[in-house]
């Protein structure tokens, strides 16, 4: 198991980088979060989490881990993968055609 010392403040750039790296590692190796693709960055004194998670439980767990470690405000921009899949499907449902059909008109003859 990976144990890291808790940083109490994010005042310097090196501390910010170390905190973000530690949070990324903790999330990557946490049970149940193997399918998550989450990045951590510092934004205005808070930790910003971005990326994808397979479900809401995984997203909440990642937020908890970051909050426990950093001890500061967490901003989550983690998207659930199922939400992404739904938003990329056409409104009429999946199409059997892989390419759009285009009808071309023959060019007009000029005299």
Short mmCIF file of the C-alpha atoms (twelve columns), coordinates in Angstrom:
data_MODEL
# 
_entry.id   MODEL 
# 
loop_
_atom_site.group_PDB 
_atom_site.id 
_atom_site.type_symbol 
_atom_site.label_atom_id 
_atom_site.label_alt_id 
_atom_site.label_comp_id 
_atom_site.label_asym_id 
_atom_site.label_seq_id 
_atom_site.Cartn_x 
_atom_site.Cartn_y 
_atom_site.Cartn_z 
_atom_site.pdbx_PDB_model_num 
ATOM 1   C CA . UNK A 1   0.000   0.000  0.000   1 
ATOM 2   C CA . UNK A 2   1.153   3.493  -0.798  1 
ATOM 3   C CA . UNK A 3   1.384   5.981  2.083   1 
ATOM 4   C CA . UNK A 4   2.114   9.627  1.445   1 
ATOM 5   C CA . UNK A 5   2.508   12.484 3.890   1 
ATOM 6   C CA . UNK A 6   -0.393  14.924 3.871   1 
ATOM 7   C CA . UNK A 7   0.451   18.420 2.686   1 
ATOM 8   C CA . UNK A 8   -1.357  21.089 4.654   1 
ATOM 9   C CA . UNK A 9   -0.998  23.937 2.182   1 
ATOM 10  C CA . UNK A 10  -0.727  24.527 -1.529  1 
ATOM 11  C CA . UNK A 11  1.254   27.756 -1.287  1 
ATOM 12  C CA . UNK A 12  4.222   26.932 -3.497  1 
ATOM 13  C CA . UNK A 13  4.411   25.583 -6.991  1 
ATOM 14  C CA . UNK A 14  6.468   22.547 -5.971  1 
ATOM 15  C CA . UNK A 15  3.961   21.678 -3.233  1 
ATOM 16  C CA . UNK A 16  1.132   22.025 -5.760  1 
ATOM 17  C CA . UNK A 17  2.847   19.690 -8.200  1 
ATOM 18  C CA . UNK A 18  3.630   17.179 -5.480  1 
ATOM 19  C CA . UNK A 19  0.061   17.286 -4.170  1 
ATOM 20  C CA . UNK A 20  -1.415  16.742 -7.638  1 
ATOM 21  C CA . UNK A 21  1.002   13.891 -8.361  1 
ATOM 22  C CA . UNK A 22  0.155   12.243 -5.048  1 
ATOM 23  C CA . UNK A 23  -3.594  12.552 -5.667  1 
ATOM 24  C CA . UNK A 24  -3.214  11.064 -9.148  1 
ATOM 25  C CA . UNK A 25  -1.308  8.107  -7.672  1 
ATOM 26  C CA . UNK A 26  -3.777  7.580  -4.834  1 
ATOM 27  C CA . UNK A 27  -6.720  7.560  -7.254  1 
ATOM 28  C CA . UNK A 28  -4.924  5.317  -9.764  1 
ATOM 29  C CA . UNK A 29  -4.168  2.668  -7.138  1 
ATOM 30  C CA . UNK A 30  -7.407  2.859  -5.136  1 
ATOM 31  C CA . UNK A 31  -9.654  -0.191 -5.107  1 
ATOM 32  C CA . UNK A 32  -12.494 0.131  -7.594  1 
ATOM 33  C CA . UNK A 33  -10.977 3.038  -9.509  1 
ATOM 34  C CA . UNK A 34  -8.924  1.118  -12.067 1 
ATOM 35  C CA . UNK A 35  -11.224 2.192  -14.930 1 
ATOM 36  C CA . UNK A 36  -11.013 5.886  -14.010 1 
ATOM 37  C CA . UNK A 37  -8.970  8.321  -16.067 1 
ATOM 38  C CA . UNK A 38  -8.684  11.264 -13.685 1 
ATOM 39  C CA . UNK A 39  -6.175  14.100 -13.616 1 
ATOM 40  C CA . UNK A 40  -5.551  16.569 -10.803 1 
ATOM 41  C CA . UNK A 41  -4.433  20.178 -11.076 1 
ATOM 42  C CA . UNK A 42  -4.375  23.249 -8.849  1 
ATOM 43  C CA . UNK A 43  -6.767  26.050 -9.780  1 
ATOM 44  C CA . UNK A 44  -7.032  29.145 -7.568  1 
ATOM 45  C CA . UNK A 45  -5.992  27.302 -4.429  1 
ATOM 46  C CA . UNK A 46  -8.340  24.369 -5.009  1 
ATOM 47  C CA . UNK A 47  -7.762  20.925 -6.486  1 
ATOM 48  C CA . UNK A 48  -9.428  20.501 -9.889  1 
ATOM 49  C CA . UNK A 49  -10.260 16.909 -10.861 1 
ATOM 50  C CA . UNK A 50  -10.958 16.251 -14.543 1 
ATOM 51  C CA . UNK A 51  -11.451 13.116 -16.613 1 
ATOM 52  C CA . UNK A 52  -13.811 10.159 -16.709 1 
ATOM 53  C CA . UNK A 53  -15.157 7.562  -14.298 1 
ATOM 54  C CA . UNK A 54  -17.258 4.453  -15.067 1 
ATOM 55  C CA . UNK A 55  -19.999 5.373  -12.560 1 
ATOM 56  C CA . UNK A 56  -21.043 7.897  -9.921  1 
ATOM 57  C CA . UNK A 57  -19.659 5.781  -7.038  1 
ATOM 58  C CA . UNK A 58  -16.182 5.854  -8.592  1 
ATOM 59  C CA . UNK A 59  -16.443 9.617  -9.149  1 
ATOM 60  C CA . UNK A 60  -17.468 10.185 -5.518  1 
ATOM 61  C CA . UNK A 61  -14.649 7.949  -4.243  1 
ATOM 62  C CA . UNK A 62  -12.065 9.903  -6.269  1 
ATOM 63  C CA . UNK A 63  -13.396 13.179 -4.846  1 
ATOM 64  C CA . UNK A 64  -13.204 11.757 -1.301  1 
ATOM 65  C CA . UNK A 65  -9.605  10.613 -1.798  1 
ATOM 66  C CA . UNK A 66  -8.541  14.025 -3.119  1 
ATOM 67  C CA . UNK A 67  -10.343 15.843 -0.295  1 
ATOM 68  C CA . UNK A 68  -8.877  13.657 2.436   1 
ATOM 69  C CA . UNK A 69  -5.359  14.046 1.099   1 
ATOM 70  C CA . UNK A 70  -5.307  17.716 0.141   1 
ATOM 71  C CA . UNK A 71  -7.472  19.079 2.935   1 
ATOM 72  C CA . UNK A 72  -8.666  21.865 0.659   1 
ATOM 73  C CA . UNK A 73  -11.565 22.615 -1.672  1 
ATOM 74  C CA . UNK A 74  -12.118 20.098 -4.485  1 
ATOM 75  C CA . UNK A 75  -13.626 21.071 -7.823  1 
ATOM 76  C CA . UNK A 76  -14.879 18.081 -9.794  1 
ATOM 77  C CA . UNK A 77  -15.215 18.036 -13.546 1 
ATOM 78  C CA . UNK A 78  -15.286 14.233 -13.742 1 
ATOM 79  C CA . UNK A 79  -17.673 12.897 -16.382 1 
ATOM 80  C CA . UNK A 80  -19.394 9.514  -16.155 1 
ATOM 81  C CA . UNK A 81  -18.463 7.358  -19.167 1 
ATOM 82  C CA . UNK A 82  -22.088 6.292  -19.751 1 
ATOM 83  C CA . UNK A 83  -23.022 9.994  -20.103 1 
ATOM 84  C CA . UNK A 84  -20.397 10.389 -22.825 1 
ATOM 85  C CA . UNK A 85  -21.647 7.334  -24.714 1 
ATOM 86  C CA . UNK A 86  -25.238 8.597  -24.614 1 
ATOM 87  C CA . UNK A 87  -24.315 12.050 -25.854 1 
ATOM 88  C CA . UNK A 88  -22.420 10.678 -28.878 1 
ATOM 89  C CA . UNK A 89  -25.329 8.597  -30.200 1 
ATOM 90  C CA . UNK A 90  -27.644 10.171 -32.785 1 
ATOM 91  C CA . UNK A 91  -31.099 11.227 -31.565 1 
ATOM 92  C CA . UNK A 92  -32.836 8.624  -33.749 1 
ATOM 93  C CA . UNK A 93  -30.739 5.823  -32.297 1 
ATOM 94  C CA . UNK A 94  -27.758 4.009  -33.717 1 
ATOM 95  C CA . UNK A 95  -27.612 3.896  -37.502 1 
ATOM 96  C CA . UNK A 96  -26.801 0.803  -39.517 1 
ATOM 97  C CA . UNK A 97  -24.894 2.900  -42.039 1 
ATOM 98  C CA . UNK A 98  -21.343 3.902  -41.252 1 
ATOM 99  C CA . UNK A 99  -21.171 6.804  -43.714 1 
ATOM 100 C CA . UNK A 100 -23.733 9.434  -44.626 1 
ATOM 101 C CA . UNK A 101 -25.499 9.019  -47.953 1 
ATOM 102 C CA . UNK A 102 -24.937 11.869 -50.384 1 
ATOM 103 C CA . UNK A 103 -26.830 12.228 -53.666 1 
ATOM 104 C CA . UNK A 104 -24.823 14.020 -56.322 1 
ATOM 105 C CA . UNK A 105 -26.488 15.814 -59.228 1 
ATOM 106 C CA . UNK A 106 -24.853 15.539 -62.627 1 
ATOM 107 C CA . UNK A 107 -23.273 18.769 -63.821 1 
ATOM 108 C CA . UNK A 108 -25.374 21.014 -66.074 1 
ATOM 109 C CA . UNK A 109 -24.369 21.210 -69.703 1 
ATOM 110 C CA . UNK A 110 -23.451 24.618 -70.954 1 
ATOM 111 C CA . UNK A 111 -23.534 25.679 -74.623 1 
# 
